[in-house]
Amino acid sequence: ELYSLGYFKILYYEIHKLNENEVDVIIHVEETQLRKFYLGLRWDNLYHLVGTANVQITSDLLPGIRIEDQIQFAGIKKNEFTISYPSRRLNFPIYPYFNITNSQYPFTYYKIPHNYGIPYVLSSNEIKSGLGALLKNYWNGEIEYYLQKNTFKSDLDNHDEDMSISGIRIKAQLDILDDVLLPRDGIYLKITHENSRTLLGSDLNYQFYKT
């Protein structure tokens, strides 16, 4: 449970028997670095090779605050910046967070009479803030308010679309798999619900469910 908080790189214990009624318990602890950098590649059937860079910083001025920035490049252009304050205590699993996401996705828009397709770009800018709750190391839930600005346009077509949506988003995830890479037993469940309303500043009303 302590290791799942993410503050420790190494955390294990040893038990040495002294006699019939006494033991020595030795706890080995090595804290994680304040700054981490990750670099990776993934393959997407539509956007092909996509590169990802991730930087994580734990503040030493305000202990516990985490700053993370993730960049995707090549086939997709996306930047996701997050500030969160995970709990440093197991008995207080609620954490606030703030996120800014900017992305650009290329699309080919097919319509009559241009059946050969017109290249479009979907630009999306989103700001969201909310509260999350973590139970042990297998259940996570979040509720947030989001404000998103979408632009769908092309340099070859005069038809552009702009839309602003905002609302409440609820996410929950249950992960009790016995192994991350090759699970043989357990359950992985992820649920997302969005409720957008014009009363919250959105251009349209809609509800979205995903399980």
N, C-alpha and C positions, 0 to 999 in steps of 0.2 A: 504493500500500500504506500509506503514512503517512496519507493522507487518510482511509482507511477506518477508522482507529482512532477517529475522531470528536473529536479534540482540536483540529483546525484548521478554521477557517471558510474561509480562503483558503490555498491551497498550490499554487504553480506555479513554473516556472523559465523563464529566458530564456538563450539561447546567442548570444553576440556574437563573431564571428570577428575575431581580431587580426591574424594572418598565416597562413601555410600550416601552421604547426605549433602554434599556440596559439589558445585561445578563452577568453573570460570566461563563467563560468556564474553567473548571478544567480538566487538562490532567494528568492521572495516568500512570506512567512509571516504569517498573522494568526490568532492563537489564538481559539477559540470562547469565548463568554461563560460565566461560572461558573454562571449561572442562566438557564433557558429556560422559557417558558410557551407552551403551544399550546392552542387552542380550536377544536373542530370539531363538525360534525353529520353524522349518517349515517342512512339509511333502512333499517328492518328490516321485512320483510313481516308479521311477527307482532307486534312491539312498536312498530312505526311509527317516529316520529322519536325518535332517541336522541342526546343531547348528550354530548360528551366534553371533559374538561379534563385537561391533562397538565403537570406541573411537573418539571423536571430540574435538579438541583443538583450541581455538581462541587465537592467539598470543597477549600478552600484550606489547611485545617489538616492534613489527611491527603491529600496530593496523589495523585490517581488514583481515589479512592473516589467513586462516583456514587450519588446518592440520587434516586429517581424515584417519583412518585405520580400515578396516573391514576384519574380519577373519571368514571363514566358515570351519567347521570341521565335523567329523563323516563321513557321506557318501561321502562328497566332501571336498577336501582340496583346499582352495583358500584364497589368501591374496591380498587385494587391498589398495594401499597407494596413497593418493591424497593430493596435495597442490594447493590451489586456492586463488584468491584474489577478492572476490565479491565486487561489487560496494557499497560504503557507501552513495552514492547519487542517488536519483531517476532519475536525468536527465543524468546519465552516466551509462547505463545498460550493458556495455561490461566488461568481466572479463577474465583474463588468467588463465590457469590451467595446471598442470603436474601430470601424473598418471603412476604408476608402478603396474602391475597385474601379479601374479604368481598363477598358478592353476594346479591341478592334478585330472583327471577324469578317473575312471576305466571303461573299456569296455570289452565286450565279443565279440571276432572276430570269425565269423563262416565262414569256407571255406572248400572245398573238399581237402583231404579226412577226415579232422578233423571236422566232422559235430557236434561234441559235444561241440565245442566252445573252444577258447583259450583266457585266460584273458590277456588283454592289458591295458596299462596306457597311456593316452594322457597328456603330460606335455606341458604347454604353458606359455611363458614368454613374456610380452608385455610392451612396453614403448610408451606413447603417450603424445602429448602436443598440445594445441590449444587455441582457443578463443571462448568464449560463449557470448550470448546476451540474456538478460531477459527483456521482455516487461510486465510491471505491474506484476501480479502474475499468469498469465494464459498461456503465450507463452514463450518457451525457444528454442534456436537454438545454435548449436555448430559445429565448423569445426576444424578438428585436423589432424595431421600427426601421423601415427602409425607404429611401427616396432615390428613384432611378430616372435618369434622363437617357432616352434612346433616340438615335438618329440613323435612318436607313436611307442612304443616298448613293449616287453614282455620277461620275464625271461624263458619262455617255448618255445619260437620261435626265430629263428635266423634272422627273417625278421624284421628289424627296418626301420622306415621312419623318415627323418628329412626334414623340410621345413621352409624357412624364407619368410615371406610376409610383404610387406610394401606398404603404399599408403596414400590416402586422404580419410577421413571418414566425412560425413556430417549427422548430426542428428537434427531433429526438432520435437517439441512436443507442441500440443495445448490441453489445459485442461480447459473447461468451464462447467464442471459438477456442479450441484447445491449442491451435497453432496458427500463426499469421500466414505463413507461406503455403503449407500443406495441411489444412485442417481436416480432421477425421470425425470430429464431434463438436456439437455446439450450435449456436444460433447467431446470425448476424441480421439485424433488422434496422432499417433507416426509414424515417417518416418525415415528410415536409408538408407544411400547409401554409399557403399565402392567402391573405384576405385584403384586397385592395378596394378602397372606397374614395369617392370624390370628396367626402367630408374630411379626408385626411390629406387632400391636395392632389389626388390622382385625376388623370384625364378620363378614366373609365372605372367601372366596378367589375370585379371578377374574383373568383375563388379558384384556387389551384391546389390539388392534392397529389402527392406522389409517395408511393410506398415501394 
